[in-house]
Amino acid sequence: MRDRILVNLAVRNLRRHAVRSVLAMVGIVIGVLAIASLGILGASLSALVGGLVSDVSDTIIVTPHVAVSSGDPFDPRNILASRLSDRDVALIEKAAGQNRVIPMFRTAERLVVGDTSGYVTVYALHPDDIPFLLDAEAGRYPASASPGVMVGSLLAEDLDLSVGSRIGFANESVRVTGIAAERGMGIDINPDYAVIVTDARYPGEDPGMVVVKVGDPADIGEVKAAIDAQVNRRKEKVDVLDSREVLELYYETMDAISLFLLGIGAVSLFVASVSILNVMVISVTERTREIGLMRSIGAERRRVLVMFLFEALVLGVLGSIAGGVLSALVGYYASAAASGLLGGFVAPGGAAATGPAVAGYIAFGMVFGIAASLVAGLYPAWKAAQLNPIEALRYE
């Protein structure tokens, strides 16, 4: 009964100063919204890109060590001009054993479709290797005997291409024989906005990259070490990268981004807590005589403390509920926007953060908001409980 009275008194005081209470509550709403929605956004980005890394967990990439090339090692032109010799490829095949080794030449060519023209990435592979890396959405794979090309699904969609379309490619007219299924960005190739041809189109060109597909992902470390030891025996000629390293770097980066986003939300909530502290201190000062009257008719210090903590709790609960609801909406639309912006750079079918992850961030934000409100109300409540009844009644 007494607790119900204290709750009624707390609610009555908040209603009496509705504008001030709402403004203090808005701070909690913003803080909870920032923590939860930014957390959901970070989890969504992680989920969207995470599928990509898991899809290439069996992949090793071997590229020329740029430092061995002449000129500036940080010049992109030197990077593209770097090549692997036939001997390098043979050593890689020897070290890889029974695992699939796919040499690849990469360049850029001018593409003309109607009135649209520009440069596009080109991947040239042996005809037998193309089906191993890519699925065909429509049509067929390019063959050595045919001048036709395969185009990425997003490139075909943007340029309204279909099987049988004729395009201007490398200063000649060729036919689109197939469209590659959407694959998303990978550590090996990014075919969705590219053109795929056979290596017969570039005779005599050495590969600029070798992709090694490991049959058992558990052996990826052993195969990588064997390639490194075999090719870089005397000097560092190639860089060997496996998907585990990409995975580790990816998670480290996403953890840092998530912590940064949560930190922004925490700062917002801290500012909101200061606002509640200020409102509560003003409330204690304005109600000094009321507190003195309560104490003089027998109210215990603990009851006064609880009453003011109830006020802080009400602000925190209402603000956190409103912030949680808004977080679900803002987080959803932010995730959808991120998915749209990353279209073509993430694995197809990549989903945003799952239900449990979303609920977890919203719950975390709400609990944090309520806790911050209670902490902010502790000092004003303690100050009110410590007032001397006689001095409080004399307060003007």
N, C-alpha and C positions, 0 to 999 in steps of 0.2 A: 504494500500500500504506500509506504513512504517513498519507495523508489519510483512508483507511478507518479506521485506528486512532484518529485524532483524532475522527472521527464517532462511533465506538463509545464512546470516553471521554465525549463530550458527551452521548450518549443515556444512558449509564450514570449520569452525574451527575444528569440530569433525573429518571431513574427513582428514584434514591436519595432525592430530595426531591420525591416525586410530588405531594403535596398543594400544596406551594409552587409547583411548576411549573404545575399545573392552574389554580391561582388566577391566576397571571400570564397564562396562556393565555386564561382567561376574559375578561380585559380586552381582549385582541386580538379575541376573538370579538364582544364587544359593540361595539367600535369599528368593525370591518368591517361588522357587522350594521347599525349606525346609518348609516354612510356609504352603503352599497349600497341598503338598503331605503328610506331617506328619499329617495335619488336616484331610485329607481324610482317612489316615490309622486309625487314632483314631476313626473317625465316622464309618468306616467299622467294626472295632472291636466291637464298641458299638452295631451296627446293627446285627452283627453276633451272639453275645451272648444275645442281648436283647430279641430276640424271645424266648429263653429258659425260661427266667424269667416270661414272660407273659403267657407261657403255663402252669405254675404251680401256678397261682395266687390264687388257691383255696386250697392250701396244707399247712398242719401243720405237723411238724415233732417232735416227742417226743422221746428222747433218755435218757438213764440213766445219772444222774449227776456223772461225773467221780470222783469227789472228795469223793464220798461216797464209792468208791471201795478201796480195800487195795492196797498199793504200790504207785508208782509214778503216779500221775494223768496225766502226760504228756507222759507216756509210751504207745505207740500204742497197745501193747499187752494187757494192762489193759483196754484200750478203747474197743477193740474187745471182751474182756472177760466179759464186763459189760452186765447185762441182766435186763429185766423188769419182775417182778413177775406176777403171775396170778392176784393177788390183784391189782397191778398197772394197768394192762390192763383193769380190771373190772372198776376201778375208771375212767380211760380214757373214756371207753365206756359210763359210766353214765354221765360224763360231756359233752361228744360230742353229746348226745341226738340222733336225727335221722340221723346224719351225719355218713358217712361210716368210720369205724375204721378198719385198716389193720395191724395186727401184722406181723412182718417180722424177720426172722432169717438170719443173714449174716455170711458167713464163706469163706474159700478158700480151694479148692481141687486141687489135681494134675490132669491135663488133658493130655491125650496122643492121638495124631492123627498121625498115621504112624510113621515117625521118629522124629516128633516134640513133645516135651513135655514141660510142665511148669505148673505154678499154675494160677488158674483163680478164679475170684470172683464168689461166688454162692449166689443166693437169694432163700430162701425157704419160700413159702407162702401157705396159704390155697388155694385149687384149685378154689374156687369161687372168690377169690380176684385177681387172675392172669389176667383174662380178663378185670377186672376193671382198672388195671394199664397199661396193655400192649396190643397192637394190634398185631395180628399174620400176618406176611408177607406171610408165607407159612405153610402148615401143620396144626396141631392142638395143643391145649394147653396140658401140662402134666396132667395126672389124678392120683388120689391116688392109684388106682389099677394097674397102669402101671409104670414100672421102667424107662420109657423114660424121656428125658429132652428136654427143649427148649433152644436154644442158641441165643445170640444177633446177629443182622444182620452183623455187622462189624467183629465179631469173625468168623462167618460162611464164610464171604467173604475171610478173610485172610487165613483160614485153608481149604478153598474149601469144605465146608460142605453143605449138602443138606438134605432135609427130607428123612429119611431112612438110613443115614450114621451111621456107628457104631464108637464109640469113647471109649477110655479108660477113665473112670471117677471114682474117689474115689476107685481105685483098682478093678474095675469091668468093664465089657463091657456093654455099654448101647446104645440104639438107639436114634437118634435125631428125635423127633416126630414133632417138629415145629421150625420155625425161627421167632423171634420177629422182628417187623418192627422197622426201625431205629428211635430212639427217642431223641438222644442227651443227654448231661449231664443234670441232674436235681438235685434239692435239696433233692429229696427223694431217687431215685435209678438211677444208670447209667448202663443200661442193654446192651448196644451195644456190649461190650466186655465181657459179663458175661454169666453164665449158670443159668437158672431159673428152679427150681424144686418145688415139693409140700412139705409141711411141714411133710408129712408122712415119708419122707426119714430121718428125724432127730427127732424121737420120744423122748419126754421128754425134748427137748431143749427149753428154754425160749427165747422169741424174744429179739433181741438187739435194735429194733427200732419199733415204731408204726407210721404209716402214717394215718393222718385224712384228708379225702376229704370233704370239706365244700360245701354243696349244693349251698348256696348263698355266693359268695366271700365278700359281704358286712358284713356278720356275722363273718368273720374270727377273728376279734379282740375279740369279745364277747366269741367265742368258745375257743380261746386260753386262755383268762383270766379264764374261767371256769375250764379248764383242770389244769392250774397252781394252782388255789385255791383248787381244789379237791385233787390232788396228793401231792402237796407240802404244805399241811396244817400244818404239825408239823415240818418237816424239808425238806430241798431241796433235793428231791430224783431224779427228772428228769429235763432235760432242754427242754424247749418248744420253738420252732423256727417256725415262720410263713414266708410265701413267701414275705410279705411286707418288712420285715427286710432285707431279701436278696436283694430285689429290691433297697432299700435305700442304702445299702452298695455297691451294684453294681454301681449305678449311681454316688455315691461319688467317688468311685475308678476310674471310667471312666472319670469323670470330671477332676480329678487330673492328670490322664495320658494325657488327651487332652491338659490341660494347660501346662504340662511339655513339650510336643511335640511342641506346639506353641511357647513356650519360647525359645526352641532351634532354631526354625526358626527366631524368632525375633532377637536373638543374631547374627545370620548369616546376617540378613538384616542390623543390626546396623554396623557391620564390613564393609559391602558393602557401607553404607552411608559415613563412614569415608574415604573409598577409593575414592568416588566421591568428597568429600570435598577436599581431597589432590590434585586430578586431577584439580579441578576448581581453587584452589589457585595457582597452578603452571601455569595454563593457564592465569590467571590474571597477574601474574608476567611477563610472557613471552610477553604479549600483552599490556604492560603498555604504550608504545609509540603509539600503534594503538588506544588505548582508549583516549590518550591525543589528537591525531589528530581528532578523532570523536567529542570530546568535543569542540575542538577549532573551528570546522566548524558548530557548532550549535546544536549538539546532546544533548538532555536533559539527566539529571541524570537518570530519569525514564526509558529512552530508553536503556541506558547502562545496567541498572538493569534488564530490561525485556530480553535483549539479552542473558545475562548470565543465567538467569533463564530458557530461552528456551533451552539452552544447557543441563542443568540438567534435564529438562523435557523430551527432546529427549532420553537421556540416560535411564531415568526411564521408559518411555513408551516402548521403544524397548526391554529393559531388562525384563520388566514385561510381555510383550507379549510372549517372548521366554520362560520365566519361567513358565507362565501359560500353554503353550502347553506341555512343558515337565512334568509339574505337573499332567496333565490329564493322561499321559502315565505311569509315575512312580507310581502315586496313584493307578491306575488300577492294575498294576502288583503287587504292594505291598499288595493290598487288596486281590488279588487272592492268593498270597503266604500265607498270614495270614489265609485265608479260608482253604487252604490245610493243614497248620500246625495244625489248630484247628479241623480238620476233626474228628468226633467222640466225640468232646467236646462241640459242639454247636448244636442247634436244626437243624434237617434236613430241607433242603430247605432254610436255612438262607442265606440272601443276603447281599452283601456288601453295602456300603453307596449308597443311592439313588441319582438320577440325580440332584435334587435341592440341596442336601447337597454338592455334588461334585462341582457343579457350584458356590455355595456360598463360599466354601473355596478357590477356584481358584480366584474368584472375590475379596475376601478379601485380598488374597496375592498380587494380582496385584495392587489394590488400595493402600495397605500398601507400596508396592515397589515404586510406583509413588510419594506418599506423602513423603517417606523417601528421595527420590532423590531431591525433591523440597526443603525440609528442609536442606539437605546437601548443596544445592546450594545457600541458602540465604546469608550466610556470605560472600562467594567469590563475589557474585553479588553486595552486598551492598558495599564491599570494592572497587570494580571496579567503582561503581557509585560515590564514594566519592573522587576519585583521582582528584587532582588539575591539570587542563589541562597543565599549563606551566611547572610544575614539572614533569608531565608525559612525556612531549616532550623532556625534558632534560635527562630522564632516559636512562642509558646505560646498 
